[in-house]
Amino acid sequence: MECVEAPTRRAFLQTALLGGAASLAFPPPSQAKREPFEFGLTPVFLSNDLELLGHLRAYLEAKLGGPVELVSRRTYQEITALLLSGQVHAAWICGYPFVQFRDELELVATPSWQGAPLYRSYLITSAGRNVGWEGLRGDIHAFSDPDSNSGFLVTAALLAENRLRPDQFFSRHFFTYGHRNVIRAVASGLARSGSVDGYVWDVMGQIEPDLVGRTEIVRQSELLGFPPVATARALGSDKRIASLRTALLSMQHDPAGRRVLDMLRLDGFVVTDASHFDTIAAKVAAVGQIG
């Protein structure tokens, strides 16, 4: 009987290392790392709250059955660009960019606040000033973001209806890139007035009453569609988008989801259609007419 020489230690190690490398390069399907679901967040209220973000991520990961990456940027424009290009799967955006790109976007779900998927824009000024919106003429004014409905568009549309542009009405205006920053700018005197999300102002009044108390509301807009969660229309049939929609719509019935909603002071999420944002579209048209 022929004797076969046992493999040497070096040969064994070489085989083991090569085999290990191969298994790392080509992991079994069951062990392959799943691509994270990327969820975009615009720089709005509480977006920098680490505790909230942790709870939101954990809830979505449990419902989607895989890793979730929360993606934030400084401006609405950056997040919208990522959404349109498919670099994020879905994003919590504003009604203004949704209207601008409604042919390319699909609604996933819309938050409900105080019983409805609606909110208002507020014009605010320093406390005790007691003026109407016309009395803000000549102010240094703080806007939130050029692509924000409540933080820019509503005020621009109000002025457009009176044949005015912001640069004609205000002595100077600037963008703070955050609704909380608008409140801070007005409260500190950096700006004399500001345009802000009414939901943010109201909830901030509960969280930081001393700060918000140094401001007052000059004007409230009509009710408008609350900032929605949307996806690129090309991804509308993605199974994970369907899972995201289910996760959001059922959030109020889940203890972990309820915790997130309580931190956001929201009731839950509901289904709306594109017509829910027609009032915002009319404001876009009004601003377009004035140039």
Rosetta blueprint (number, residue, H / E / L):
1 M L
2 E L
3 C L
4 V L
5 E L
6 A L
7 P L
8 T L
9 R H
10 R H
11 A H
12 F H
13 L H
14 Q H
15 T H
16 A H
17 L H
18 L H
19 G H
20 G H
21 A H
22 A H
23 S H
24 L H
25 A H
26 F L
27 P L
28 P L
29 P H
30 S H
31 Q H
32 A L
33 K L
34 R L
35 E L
36 P L
37 F E
38 E E
39 F E
40 G E
41 L E
42 T L
43 P L
44 V L
45 F L
46 L L
47 S L
48 N L
49 D L
50 L H
51 E H
52 L H
53 L H
54 G H
55 H H
56 L H
57 R H
58 A H
59 Y H
60 L H
61 E H
62 A H
63 K H
64 L H
65 G L
66 G L
67 P L
68 V E
69 E E
70 L E
71 V E
72 S E
73 R L
74 R L
75 T L
76 Y H
77 Q H
78 E H
79 I H
80 T H
81 A H
82 L H
83 L H
84 L H
85 S L
86 G L
87 Q L
88 V L
89 H L
90 A E
91 A E
92 W E
93 I L
94 C L
95 G H
96 Y H
97 P H
98 F H
99 V H
100 Q H
101 F L
102 R L
103 D L
104 E L
105 L E
106 E E
107 L E
108 V E
109 A E
110 T E
111 P E
112 S E
113 W E
114 Q L
115 G L
116 A E
117 P L
118 L E
119 Y E
120 R L
121 S E
122 Y E
123 L E
124 I E
125 T E
126 S E
127 A L
128 G L
129 R L
130 N L
131 V L
132 G L
133 W H
134 E H
135 G H
136 L H
137 R L
138 G L
139 D L
140 I E
141 H E
142 A E
143 F E
144 S L
145 D L
146 P L
147 D L
148 S L
149 N H
150 S H
151 G H
152 F H
153 L H
154 V H
155 T H
156 A H
157 A H
158 L H
159 L H
160 A H
161 E H
162 N L
163 R L
164 L L
165 R L
166 P H
167 D H
168 Q H
169 F H
170 F L
171 S L
172 R E
173 H E
174 F E
175 F E
176 T L
177 Y L
178 G L
179 H H
180 R H
181 N H
182 V H
183 I H
184 R H
185 A H
186 V H
187 A H
188 S H
189 G L
190 L L
191 A L
192 R L
193 S E
194 G E
195 S E
196 V E
197 D E
198 G H
199 Y H
200 V H
201 W H
202 D H
203 V H
204 M H
205 G H
206 Q H
207 I H
208 E L
209 P H
210 D H
211 L H
212 V H
213 G L
214 R L
215 T E
216 E E
217 I E
218 V E
219 R E
220 Q E
221 S L
222 E L
223 L L
224 L E
225 G E
226 F L
227 P L
228 P L
229 V E
230 A E
231 T E
232 A E
233 R H
234 A H
235 L H
236 G L
237 S L
238 D L
239 K H
240 R H
241 I H
242 A H
243 S H
244 L H
245 R H
246 T H
247 A H
248 L H
249 L H
250 S L
251 M H
252 Q H
253 H H
254 D L
255 P H
256 A H
257 G H
258 R H
259 R H
260 V H
261 L H
262 D H
263 M H
264 L H
265 R L
266 L L
267 D L
268 G E
269 F E
270 V E
271 V L
272 T L
273 D L
274 A H
275 S H
276 H H
277 F H
278 D H
279 T H
280 I H
281 A H
282 A H
283 K H
284 V H
285 A H
286 A H
287 V H
288 G H
289 Q H
290 I H
291 G L
